[in-house]
């Protein structure tokens, strides 16, 4: 299936995987540091950092792996990521105390990856799931188009 390989090996697919892997490492490092050194200061926020790390790890693996199950996992993980960054971003700005955040500084001691819509990470957490979902959709559409062409050739 050359289409699946080429869509990931070049262009936006490759960039998405690299950015997801970098965010997975960054979010994992941040959450581990926060949880080990000062979990009692903001347990909700730091747990959300760990959740973001897990989502980025799963999304990275799902984007690299092949098959319909992994494709579904990618859709779910990236969709969850988009909802997470929108909800946590809004809460962190409108009611930061709900997350245990004393302020809304995206670079602050208590910020999470998704706080302030990912402003501490140059808003990449806000833009990345949109690009990821668009890329998954284009890959799905290309596979459908290839299947239609293949069916027409065989007929």
PyMOL commands that place a pseudoatom at each C-alpha (Angstrom):
pseudoatom trace, name=CA, resn=UNK, resi=1, chain=A, elem=C, hetatm=0, pos=[0.000, 0.000, 0.000]
pseudoatom trace, name=CA, resn=UNK, resi=2, chain=A, elem=C, hetatm=0, pos=[2.273, 2.804, -1.223]
pseudoatom trace, name=CA, resn=UNK, resi=3, chain=A, elem=C, hetatm=0, pos=[-0.177, 5.612, -0.368]
pseudoatom trace, name=CA, resn=UNK, resi=4, chain=A, elem=C, hetatm=0, pos=[-0.005, 4.969, 3.379]
pseudoatom trace, name=CA, resn=UNK, resi=5, chain=A, elem=C, hetatm=0, pos=[3.781, 4.966, 3.408]
pseudoatom trace, name=CA, resn=UNK, resi=6, chain=A, elem=C, hetatm=0, pos=[4.179, 8.073, 1.287]
pseudoatom trace, name=CA, resn=UNK, resi=7, chain=A, elem=C, hetatm=0, pos=[1.629, 10.081, 3.296]
pseudoatom trace, name=CA, resn=UNK, resi=8, chain=A, elem=C, hetatm=0, pos=[3.630, 9.553, 6.484]
pseudoatom trace, name=CA, resn=UNK, resi=9, chain=A, elem=C, hetatm=0, pos=[7.115, 9.552, 4.980]
pseudoatom trace, name=CA, resn=UNK, resi=10, chain=A, elem=C, hetatm=0, pos=[6.842, 13.012, 3.485]
pseudoatom trace, name=CA, resn=UNK, resi=11, chain=A, elem=C, hetatm=0, pos=[5.325, 16.402, 4.091]
pseudoatom trace, name=CA, resn=UNK, resi=12, chain=A, elem=C, hetatm=0, pos=[2.844, 17.200, 6.786]
pseudoatom trace, name=CA, resn=UNK, resi=13, chain=A, elem=C, hetatm=0, pos=[2.657, 13.622, 8.074]
pseudoatom trace, name=CA, resn=UNK, resi=14, chain=A, elem=C, hetatm=0, pos=[6.342, 13.593, 8.945]
pseudoatom trace, name=CA, resn=UNK, resi=15, chain=A, elem=C, hetatm=0, pos=[6.167, 17.042, 10.556]
pseudoatom trace, name=CA, resn=UNK, resi=16, chain=A, elem=C, hetatm=0, pos=[3.119, 16.036, 12.629]
pseudoatom trace, name=CA, resn=UNK, resi=17, chain=A, elem=C, hetatm=0, pos=[4.837, 12.928, 13.963]
pseudoatom trace, name=CA, resn=UNK, resi=18, chain=A, elem=C, hetatm=0, pos=[7.971, 14.896, 14.869]
pseudoatom trace, name=CA, resn=UNK, resi=19, chain=A, elem=C, hetatm=0, pos=[6.009, 17.653, 16.637]
pseudoatom trace, name=CA, resn=UNK, resi=20, chain=A, elem=C, hetatm=0, pos=[3.842, 15.119, 18.480]
pseudoatom trace, name=CA, resn=UNK, resi=21, chain=A, elem=C, hetatm=0, pos=[6.968, 13.255, 19.625]
pseudoatom trace, name=CA, resn=UNK, resi=22, chain=A, elem=C, hetatm=0, pos=[8.566, 16.492, 20.851]
pseudoatom trace, name=CA, resn=UNK, resi=23, chain=A, elem=C, hetatm=0, pos=[5.410, 17.469, 22.744]
pseudoatom trace, name=CA, resn=UNK, resi=24, chain=A, elem=C, hetatm=0, pos=[5.199, 13.956, 24.203]
pseudoatom trace, name=CA, resn=UNK, resi=25, chain=A, elem=C, hetatm=0, pos=[8.720, 14.331, 25.578]
pseudoatom trace, name=CA, resn=UNK, resi=26, chain=A, elem=C, hetatm=0, pos=[8.130, 17.890, 26.812]
pseudoatom trace, name=CA, resn=UNK, resi=27, chain=A, elem=C, hetatm=0, pos=[4.810, 17.096, 28.484]
pseudoatom trace, name=CA, resn=UNK, resi=28, chain=A, elem=C, hetatm=0, pos=[6.198, 13.923, 30.058]
pseudoatom trace, name=CA, resn=UNK, resi=29, chain=A, elem=C, hetatm=0, pos=[9.215, 15.761, 31.448]
pseudoatom trace, name=CA, resn=UNK, resi=30, chain=A, elem=C, hetatm=0, pos=[7.088, 18.613, 32.737]
pseudoatom trace, name=CA, resn=UNK, resi=31, chain=A, elem=C, hetatm=0, pos=[4.511, 16.374, 34.402]
pseudoatom trace, name=CA, resn=UNK, resi=32, chain=A, elem=C, hetatm=0, pos=[7.062, 14.059, 35.992]
pseudoatom trace, name=CA, resn=UNK, resi=33, chain=A, elem=C, hetatm=0, pos=[8.944, 17.053, 37.383]
pseudoatom trace, name=CA, resn=UNK, resi=34, chain=A, elem=C, hetatm=0, pos=[5.766, 18.701, 38.670]
pseudoatom trace, name=CA, resn=UNK, resi=35, chain=A, elem=C, hetatm=0, pos=[4.396, 15.531, 40.242]
pseudoatom trace, name=CA, resn=UNK, resi=36, chain=A, elem=C, hetatm=0, pos=[7.648, 14.452, 41.885]
pseudoatom trace, name=CA, resn=UNK, resi=37, chain=A, elem=C, hetatm=0, pos=[8.675, 17.841, 43.232]
pseudoatom trace, name=CA, resn=UNK, resi=38, chain=A, elem=C, hetatm=0, pos=[5.476, 19.659, 44.189]
pseudoatom trace, name=CA, resn=UNK, resi=39, chain=A, elem=C, hetatm=0, pos=[2.319, 17.666, 43.477]
pseudoatom trace, name=CA, resn=UNK, resi=40, chain=A, elem=C, hetatm=0, pos=[0.618, 18.999, 46.629]
pseudoatom trace, name=CA, resn=UNK, resi=41, chain=A, elem=C, hetatm=0, pos=[0.771, 22.588, 45.309]
pseudoatom trace, name=CA, resn=UNK, resi=42, chain=A, elem=C, hetatm=0, pos=[-1.546, 22.033, 42.307]
pseudoatom trace, name=CA, resn=UNK, resi=43, chain=A, elem=C, hetatm=0, pos=[-2.593, 18.381, 41.993]
pseudoatom trace, name=CA, resn=UNK, resi=44, chain=A, elem=C, hetatm=0, pos=[-5.321, 18.993, 39.406]
pseudoatom trace, name=CA, resn=UNK, resi=45, chain=A, elem=C, hetatm=0, pos=[-3.068, 21.009, 37.102]
pseudoatom trace, name=CA, resn=UNK, resi=46, chain=A, elem=C, hetatm=0, pos=[-0.179, 18.574, 37.428]
pseudoatom trace, name=CA, resn=UNK, resi=47, chain=A, elem=C, hetatm=0, pos=[-2.432, 15.577, 36.785]
pseudoatom trace, name=CA, resn=UNK, resi=48, chain=A, elem=C, hetatm=0, pos=[-3.646, 17.348, 33.646]
pseudoatom trace, name=CA, resn=UNK, resi=49, chain=A, elem=C, hetatm=0, pos=[-0.015, 17.747, 32.570]
pseudoatom trace, name=CA, resn=UNK, resi=50, chain=A, elem=C, hetatm=0, pos=[0.397, 13.973, 32.925]
pseudoatom trace, name=CA, resn=UNK, resi=51, chain=A, elem=C, hetatm=0, pos=[-2.827, 13.378, 30.982]
pseudoatom trace, name=CA, resn=UNK, resi=52, chain=A, elem=C, hetatm=0, pos=[-1.565, 15.632, 28.173]
pseudoatom trace, name=CA, resn=UNK, resi=53, chain=A, elem=C, hetatm=0, pos=[1.683, 13.642, 28.109]
pseudoatom trace, name=CA, resn=UNK, resi=54, chain=A, elem=C, hetatm=0, pos=[-0.216, 10.358, 27.752]
pseudoatom trace, name=CA, resn=UNK, resi=55, chain=A, elem=C, hetatm=0, pos=[-2.372, 11.820, 24.963]
pseudoatom trace, name=CA, resn=UNK, resi=56, chain=A, elem=C, hetatm=0, pos=[0.705, 13.011, 23.052]
pseudoatom trace, name=CA, resn=UNK, resi=57, chain=A, elem=C, hetatm=0, pos=[2.424, 9.634, 23.459]
pseudoatom trace, name=CA, resn=UNK, resi=58, chain=A, elem=C, hetatm=0, pos=[-0.657, 7.743, 22.243]
pseudoatom trace, name=CA, resn=UNK, resi=59, chain=A, elem=C, hetatm=0, pos=[-1.160, 10.150, 19.324]
pseudoatom trace, name=CA, resn=UNK, resi=60, chain=A, elem=C, hetatm=0, pos=[2.483, 9.798, 18.269]
pseudoatom trace, name=CA, resn=UNK, resi=61, chain=A, elem=C, hetatm=0, pos=[2.325, 6.013, 18.319]
pseudoatom trace, name=CA, resn=UNK, resi=62, chain=A, elem=C, hetatm=0, pos=[-1.037, 5.969, 16.530]
pseudoatom trace, name=CA, resn=UNK, resi=63, chain=A, elem=C, hetatm=0, pos=[0.204, 8.255, 13.762]
pseudoatom trace, name=CA, resn=UNK, resi=64, chain=A, elem=C, hetatm=0, pos=[3.233, 6.045, 13.141]
pseudoatom trace, name=CA, resn=UNK, resi=65, chain=A, elem=C, hetatm=0, pos=[1.466, 2.670, 13.445]
pseudoatom trace, name=CA, resn=UNK, resi=66, chain=A, elem=C, hetatm=0, pos=[-0.414, 1.141, 10.542]
pseudoatom trace, name=CA, resn=UNK, resi=67, chain=A, elem=C, hetatm=0, pos=[-3.857, -0.339, 10.307]
pseudoatom trace, name=CA, resn=UNK, resi=68, chain=A, elem=C, hetatm=0, pos=[-7.463, 0.659, 10.867]
pseudoatom trace, name=CA, resn=UNK, resi=69, chain=A, elem=C, hetatm=0, pos=[-7.327, 0.215, 14.644]
pseudoatom trace, name=CA, resn=UNK, resi=70, chain=A, elem=C, hetatm=0, pos=[-4.406, 2.620, 14.997]
pseudoatom trace, name=CA, resn=UNK, resi=71, chain=A, elem=C, hetatm=0, pos=[-6.093, 5.030, 12.619]
pseudoatom trace, name=CA, resn=UNK, resi=72, chain=A, elem=C, hetatm=0, pos=[-9.151, 5.051, 14.908]
pseudoatom trace, name=CA, resn=UNK, resi=73, chain=A, elem=C, hetatm=0, pos=[-6.889, 5.516, 17.944]
pseudoatom trace, name=CA, resn=UNK, resi=74, chain=A, elem=C, hetatm=0, pos=[-5.272, 8.508, 16.209]
pseudoatom trace, name=CA, resn=UNK, resi=75, chain=A, elem=C, hetatm=0, pos=[-8.702, 10.080, 15.561]
pseudoatom trace, name=CA, resn=UNK, resi=76, chain=A, elem=C, hetatm=0, pos=[-9.735, 9.551, 19.189]
pseudoatom trace, name=CA, resn=UNK, resi=77, chain=A, elem=C, hetatm=0, pos=[-6.454, 10.771, 20.712]
pseudoatom trace, name=CA, resn=UNK, resi=78, chain=A, elem=C, hetatm=0, pos=[-6.215, 13.869, 18.540]
pseudoatom trace, name=CA, resn=UNK, resi=79, chain=A, elem=C, hetatm=0, pos=[-9.917, 14.664, 18.999]
pseudoatom trace, name=CA, resn=UNK, resi=80, chain=A, elem=C, hetatm=0, pos=[-9.503, 14.293, 22.767]
pseudoatom trace, name=CA, resn=UNK, resi=81, chain=A, elem=C, hetatm=0, pos=[-6.448, 16.542, 22.596]
pseudoatom trace, name=CA, resn=UNK, resi=82, chain=A, elem=C, hetatm=0, pos=[-8.418, 19.271, 20.824]
pseudoatom trace, name=CA, resn=UNK, resi=83, chain=A, elem=C, hetatm=0, pos=[-11.236, 19.113, 23.369]
pseudoatom trace, name=CA, resn=UNK, resi=84, chain=A, elem=C, hetatm=0, pos=[-8.696, 19.083, 26.204]
pseudoatom trace, name=CA, resn=UNK, resi=85, chain=A, elem=C, hetatm=0, pos=[-6.785, 22.130, 25.036]
pseudoatom trace, name=CA, resn=UNK, resi=86, chain=A, elem=C, hetatm=0, pos=[-10.015, 24.052, 24.419]
pseudoatom trace, name=CA, resn=UNK, resi=87, chain=A, elem=C, hetatm=0, pos=[-11.608, 23.155, 27.762]
pseudoatom trace, name=CA, resn=UNK, resi=88, chain=A, elem=C, hetatm=0, pos=[-8.470, 23.460, 29.908]
pseudoatom trace, name=CA, resn=UNK, resi=89, chain=A, elem=C, hetatm=0, pos=[-7.436, 26.599, 28.035]
pseudoatom trace, name=CA, resn=UNK, resi=90, chain=A, elem=C, hetatm=0, pos=[-10.790, 28.237, 28.715]
pseudoatom trace, name=CA, resn=UNK, resi=91, chain=A, elem=C, hetatm=0, pos=[-10.889, 27.167, 32.363]
pseudoatom trace, name=CA, resn=UNK, resi=92, chain=A, elem=C, hetatm=0, pos=[-7.330, 28.358, 32.946]
pseudoatom trace, name=CA, resn=UNK, resi=93, chain=A, elem=C, hetatm=0, pos=[-8.261, 31.818, 31.680]
pseudoatom trace, name=CA, resn=UNK, resi=94, chain=A, elem=C, hetatm=0, pos=[-11.765, 32.137, 33.144]
pseudoatom trace, name=CA, resn=UNK, resi=95, chain=A, elem=C, hetatm=0, pos=[-11.477, 30.229, 36.419]
pseudoatom trace, name=CA, resn=UNK, resi=96, chain=A, elem=C, hetatm=0, pos=[-7.855, 29.202, 37.063]
pseudoatom trace, name=CA, resn=UNK, resi=97, chain=A, elem=C, hetatm=0, pos=[-8.635, 28.382, 40.688]
pseudoatom trace, name=CA, resn=UNK, resi=98, chain=A, elem=C, hetatm=0, pos=[-10.613, 25.330, 39.475]
pseudoatom trace, name=CA, resn=UNK, resi=99, chain=A, elem=C, hetatm=0, pos=[-7.327, 23.896, 38.266]
pseudoatom trace, name=CA, resn=UNK, resi=100, chain=A, elem=C, hetatm=0, pos=[-5.429, 24.991, 41.350]
pseudoatom trace, name=CA, resn=UNK, resi=101, chain=A, elem=C, hetatm=0, pos=[-3.649, 27.707, 39.373]
pseudoatom trace, name=CA, resn=UNK, resi=102, chain=A, elem=C, hetatm=0, pos=[-2.874, 30.855, 41.396]
pseudoatom trace, name=CA, resn=UNK, resi=103, chain=A, elem=C, hetatm=0, pos=[-2.421, 32.901, 38.199]
pseudoatom trace, name=CA, resn=UNK, resi=104, chain=A, elem=C, hetatm=0, pos=[-2.799, 32.630, 34.443]
pseudoatom trace, name=CA, resn=UNK, resi=105, chain=A, elem=C, hetatm=0, pos=[0.866, 32.905, 33.552]
pseudoatom trace, name=CA, resn=UNK, resi=106, chain=A, elem=C, hetatm=0, pos=[1.407, 30.329, 30.755]
pseudoatom trace, name=CA, resn=UNK, resi=107, chain=A, elem=C, hetatm=0, pos=[5.101, 30.176, 31.636]
pseudoatom trace, name=CA, resn=UNK, resi=108, chain=A, elem=C, hetatm=0, pos=[4.464, 30.011, 35.349]
pseudoatom trace, name=CA, resn=UNK, resi=109, chain=A, elem=C, hetatm=0, pos=[5.324, 27.389, 37.889]
pseudoatom trace, name=CA, resn=UNK, resi=110, chain=A, elem=C, hetatm=0, pos=[1.818, 25.906, 37.887]
pseudoatom trace, name=CA, resn=UNK, resi=111, chain=A, elem=C, hetatm=0, pos=[0.949, 26.006, 34.186]
pseudoatom trace, name=CA, resn=UNK, resi=112, chain=A, elem=C, hetatm=0, pos=[0.090, 22.881, 32.248]
pseudoatom trace, name=CA, resn=UNK, resi=113, chain=A, elem=C, hetatm=0, pos=[0.710, 22.087, 28.597]
pseudoatom trace, name=CA, resn=UNK, resi=114, chain=A, elem=C, hetatm=0, pos=[-2.872, 23.060, 27.803]
pseudoatom trace, name=CA, resn=UNK, resi=115, chain=A, elem=C, hetatm=0, pos=[-3.110, 26.120, 30.093]
pseudoatom trace, name=CA, resn=UNK, resi=116, chain=A, elem=C, hetatm=0, pos=[-3.969, 29.319, 28.249]
pseudoatom trace, name=CA, resn=UNK, resi=117, chain=A, elem=C, hetatm=0, pos=[-4.530, 27.275, 25.086]
pseudoatom trace, name=CA, resn=UNK, resi=118, chain=A, elem=C, hetatm=0, pos=[-0.913, 26.144, 25.081]
pseudoatom trace, name=CA, resn=UNK, resi=119, chain=A, elem=C, hetatm=0, pos=[0.524, 29.672, 25.146]
pseudoatom trace, name=CA, resn=UNK, resi=120, chain=A, elem=C, hetatm=0, pos=[3.524, 28.389, 27.101]
pseudoatom trace, name=CA, resn=UNK, resi=121, chain=A, elem=C, hetatm=0, pos=[4.283, 26.206, 24.095]
pseudoatom trace, name=CA, resn=UNK, resi=122, chain=A, elem=C, hetatm=0, pos=[3.709, 28.956, 21.490]
pseudoatom trace, name=CA, resn=UNK, resi=123, chain=A, elem=C, hetatm=0, pos=[0.067, 27.784, 21.054]
pseudoatom trace, name=CA, resn=UNK, resi=124, chain=A, elem=C, hetatm=0, pos=[1.295, 24.667, 19.276]
pseudoatom trace, name=CA, resn=UNK, resi=125, chain=A, elem=C, hetatm=0, pos=[-1.047, 22.534, 21.448]
pseudoatom trace, name=CA, resn=UNK, resi=126, chain=A, elem=C, hetatm=0, pos=[-3.972, 24.535, 20.039]
pseudoatom trace, name=CA, resn=UNK, resi=127, chain=A, elem=C, hetatm=0, pos=[-2.953, 24.375, 16.377]
pseudoatom trace, name=CA, resn=UNK, resi=128, chain=A, elem=C, hetatm=0, pos=[-1.534, 20.839, 16.309]
pseudoatom trace, name=CA, resn=UNK, resi=129, chain=A, elem=C, hetatm=0, pos=[-4.766, 18.861, 16.802]
pseudoatom trace, name=CA, resn=UNK, resi=130, chain=A, elem=C, hetatm=0, pos=[-6.519, 20.907, 14.115]
pseudoatom trace, name=CA, resn=UNK, resi=131, chain=A, elem=C, hetatm=0, pos=[-3.709, 20.106, 11.674]
pseudoatom trace, name=CA, resn=UNK, resi=132, chain=A, elem=C, hetatm=0, pos=[-3.690, 16.500, 12.843]
pseudoatom trace, name=CA, resn=UNK, resi=133, chain=A, elem=C, hetatm=0, pos=[-7.411, 16.047, 12.260]
pseudoatom trace, name=CA, resn=UNK, resi=134, chain=A, elem=C, hetatm=0, pos=[-7.180, 17.712, 8.849]
pseudoatom trace, name=CA, resn=UNK, resi=135, chain=A, elem=C, hetatm=0, pos=[-4.292, 15.448, 7.910]
pseudoatom trace, name=CA, resn=UNK, resi=136, chain=A, elem=C, hetatm=0, pos=[-6.174, 12.337, 9.074]
pseudoatom trace, name=CA, resn=UNK, resi=137, chain=A, elem=C, hetatm=0, pos=[-9.182, 13.425, 7.045]
pseudoatom trace, name=CA, resn=UNK, resi=138, chain=A, elem=C, hetatm=0, pos=[-7.103, 14.007, 3.918]
pseudoatom trace, name=CA, resn=UNK, resi=139, chain=A, elem=C, hetatm=0, pos=[-5.456, 10.613, 4.358]
pseudoatom trace, name=CA, resn=UNK, resi=140, chain=A, elem=C, hetatm=0, pos=[-8.880, 8.977, 4.733]
pseudoatom trace, name=CA, resn=UNK, resi=141, chain=A, elem=C, hetatm=0, pos=[-10.168, 10.791, 1.646]
pseudoatom trace, name=CA, resn=UNK, resi=142, chain=A, elem=C, hetatm=0, pos=[-7.100, 9.743, -0.365]
pseudoatom trace, name=CA, resn=UNK, resi=143, chain=A, elem=C, hetatm=0, pos=[-7.604, 6.107, 0.674]
pseudoatom trace, name=CA, resn=UNK, resi=144, chain=A, elem=C, hetatm=0, pos=[-11.272, 6.251, -0.360]
pseudoatom trace, name=CA, resn=UNK, resi=145, chain=A, elem=C, hetatm=0, pos=[-10.336, 7.810, -3.690]
pseudoatom trace, name=CA, resn=UNK, resi=146, chain=A, elem=C, hetatm=0, pos=[-7.699, 5.131, -4.300]
pseudoatom trace, name=CA, resn=UNK, resi=147, chain=A, elem=C, hetatm=0, pos=[-10.236, 2.402, -3.473]
pseudoatom trace, name=CA, resn=UNK, resi=148, chain=A, elem=C, hetatm=0, pos=[-12.741, 3.915, -5.906]
pseudoatom trace, name=CA, resn=UNK, resi=149, chain=A, elem=C, hetatm=0, pos=[-10.160, 4.096, -8.688]
pseudoatom trace, name=CA, resn=UNK, resi=150, chain=A, elem=C, hetatm=0, pos=[-9.050, 0.528, -7.944]
pseudoatom trace, name=CA, resn=UNK, resi=151, chain=A, elem=C, hetatm=0, pos=[-12.682, -0.676, -8.088]
pseudoatom trace, name=CA, resn=UNK, resi=152, chain=A, elem=C, hetatm=0, pos=[-13.215, 1.117, -11.409]
pseudoatom trace, name=CA, resn=UNK, resi=153, chain=A, elem=C, hetatm=0, pos=[-10.057, -0.401, -12.896]
pseudoatom trace, name=CA, resn=UNK, resi=154, chain=A, elem=C, hetatm=0, pos=[-11.101, -3.897, -11.837]
pseudoatom trace, name=CA, resn=UNK, resi=155, chain=A, elem=C, hetatm=0, pos=[-14.629, -3.461, -13.222]
for i in range(1, 155): cmd.bond("trace and resi %d" % i, "trace and resi %d" % (i + 1))
show_as sticks, trace
zoom trace
